[in-house]
């Protein structure tokens, strides 16, 4: 009887180690999935997010489990995995923030502030909801799940398992990504800002030439029509640039600067 128990324990000991490794990988994956675009949106149920995190864990487990063979302290490794996953998720979420900031800038520059808004859990002005939904759909249809799995595997080079990253490195990395997201947002909104400047300059010249003419009343419909036409023309370009930058981050998450 003792021999059978010893054989069972000898069989379960390696399996127990694999379970702990899978649990640590799940901590990083679940933290990243919670903030990941598309999969981590507020409208996605928590059970669906759990299934997605378990699926990603099963996919990347064979690739990264050998990298976690020298772990000495499970509590430290667990904390590091959560921090690494949050960093990855925040890095991806910056691109959604960039798109929302660009939409807000475009909305304030034109007369689209109250159009297409209110359909998302987070209030967005203008066509921010339209751009966000289109960007998420575009990211998913171009293989977000495959690229995200590759990102999670590559993350073990930037954030080795069981080793706390330096606070200075995380701060610099986060700051550079925030700057990149802000620059990207202003770049995406540039056509609307330029159009708004030209419109207001033209309105000022007309008002100077004909003071009795209600230029604001006459120009408002033209501004709305021009903004809608501009939105239809530049939205595919905006989404293409955004997708290119997003895929660049997924391929090289540790890159710095725009």
Secondary structure, 3 states (H helix, E strand, C coil): CHHHHHHHHHHHHHHHHHHHHHHHHHHHHHHHHHHCCCCCCCCCCHHHHHHHHHHHHHHHHHHHHHHHCCCCCHHHHHHHHHHHHHHHHHHHHHHHHHHHHHHHHHHHHCCCCCCCCCCCCCCCCCCHHHHHHHHHHHHHHCCHHHHHHHHHHHHHHHCCCCCCCCHHHHHHHHHHHHHHHHHHHHHHCHHHHHHHHHHHHHHHHHHHHCCCCCHHHHHHHHHHHHHHHHHHHHHHHHHHHHHHHHHHHHHCCCCCCC
